Amino acid sequence: MRLGDMYLFNMENPTRAHMLVSGRVQGVFFRENTRKIANELEVFGWVRNLLDGRVEVVAEGEKEKVKRLVEWAKEGPPSANVESLDLKWKKYQGDFDEFEVKY
């Protein structure tokens, strides 16, 4: 059993969000700050830079906590300039036991 599966039993309304964030979001510590906020919120998943300049985020956890991460990602860290955030809500899968930065 993965850690994410164990948290499912204690979660209210578990969900999964897939985000594509556009703007000045690379080279501004977006990924590291996303990881930090996700860990504070006890949200699991990953974040990575895409070759086209966007940042991709997959996050799972309690819906209210994931929504807070989404709201943060709409602004990002102070040095970022988020122009748009494409969000798709998906069914919780329990695939993760941490939140990591992918390279």
C-alpha positions as CSV (number, residue, x, y, z in Angstrom):
1,M,0.0,0.0,0.0
2,R,1.4,3.4,-1.0
3,L,1.3,6.3,1.4
4,G,-1.1,8.1,-0.9
5,D,-3.5,5.1,-0.5
6,M,-3.3,5.4,3.3
7,Y,-4.2,9.1,3.1
8,L,-7.3,8.3,1.0
9,F,-8.9,6.7,4.1
10,N,-8.6,10.0,6.0
11,M,-9.4,12.4,3.1
12,E,-12.5,14.3,2.5
13,N,-13.4,14.4,-1.2
14,P,-10.0,13.3,-2.7
15,T,-9.2,14.6,-6.1
16,R,-6.5,15.0,-8.8
17,A,-5.6,18.2,-10.7
18,H,-3.6,18.5,-13.9
19,M,-2.2,22.0,-14.5
20,L,-0.3,23.6,-17.4
21,V,1.0,27.0,-16.3
22,S,2.1,29.5,-18.9
23,G,4.0,32.8,-18.7
24,R,7.3,33.5,-17.2
25,V,7.3,30.4,-15.1
26,Q,10.7,28.8,-15.7
27,G,13.9,30.1,-14.1
28,V,11.9,31.8,-11.3
29,F,11.9,28.9,-8.7
30,F,8.3,28.0,-9.7
31,R,8.9,24.2,-9.3
32,E,10.7,24.4,-6.0
33,N,8.0,26.8,-4.6
34,T,5.3,24.5,-5.9
35,R,6.9,21.6,-4.1
36,K,7.2,23.6,-0.9
37,I,3.5,24.7,-0.9
38,A,2.3,21.2,-1.8
39,N,4.3,19.7,1.1
40,E,2.8,22.3,3.5
41,L,-0.7,21.4,2.2
42,E,0.0,17.6,2.3
43,V,-0.7,17.3,-1.4
44,F,1.1,14.6,-3.4
45,G,2.3,14.6,-7.0
46,W,4.9,16.3,-9.1
47,V,5.9,19.4,-11.1
48,R,8.2,19.7,-14.1
49,N,9.3,22.2,-16.8
50,L,8.2,21.5,-20.3
51,L,10.3,22.3,-23.4
52,D,7.7,24.8,-24.6
53,G,8.3,27.1,-21.6
54,R,5.3,26.0,-19.5
55,V,5.3,24.2,-16.2
56,E,3.2,21.0,-15.7
57,V,1.8,20.0,-12.3
58,V,-0.1,16.9,-11.2
59,A,-1.4,17.1,-7.7
60,E,-3.6,14.8,-5.6
61,G,-5.1,15.1,-2.2
62,E,-8.1,16.6,-0.4
63,K,-10.0,18.7,-2.8
64,E,-9.8,21.9,-0.6
65,K,-6.0,21.5,-0.3
66,V,-5.5,20.9,-4.0
67,K,-7.7,23.9,-4.7
68,R,-5.4,26.0,-2.5
69,L,-2.4,24.8,-4.5
70,V,-4.2,25.7,-7.8
71,E,-5.0,29.2,-6.4
72,W,-1.3,29.6,-5.5
73,A,-0.2,28.4,-8.9
74,K,-2.3,31.1,-10.6
75,E,0.1,33.6,-9.1
76,G,3.3,31.6,-8.5
77,P,6.3,32.9,-6.7
78,P,7.0,36.7,-6.7
79,S,9.4,36.5,-9.6
80,A,6.9,34.7,-11.9
81,N,4.4,36.2,-14.3
82,V,1.6,33.6,-14.8
83,E,-0.3,34.4,-17.9
84,S,-2.6,31.4,-17.9
85,L,-3.3,28.2,-16.1
86,D,-5.1,25.3,-17.9
87,L,-6.7,23.1,-15.2
88,K,-8.3,19.7,-15.6
89,W,-9.9,18.0,-12.6
90,K,-9.5,14.2,-12.6
91,K,-10.4,11.2,-10.5
92,Y,-8.1,10.6,-7.5
93,Q,-5.7,7.7,-8.3
94,G,-3.4,7.5,-5.2
95,D,-0.3,7.3,-7.4
96,F,2.0,9.3,-5.2
97,D,3.5,9.2,-1.7
98,E,5.3,12.6,-1.9
99,F,5.4,15.7,-4.0
100,E,8.5,15.9,-6.2
101,V,10.3,18.1,-8.7
102,K,10.8,16.1,-11.9
103,Y,13.8,16.9,-14.2
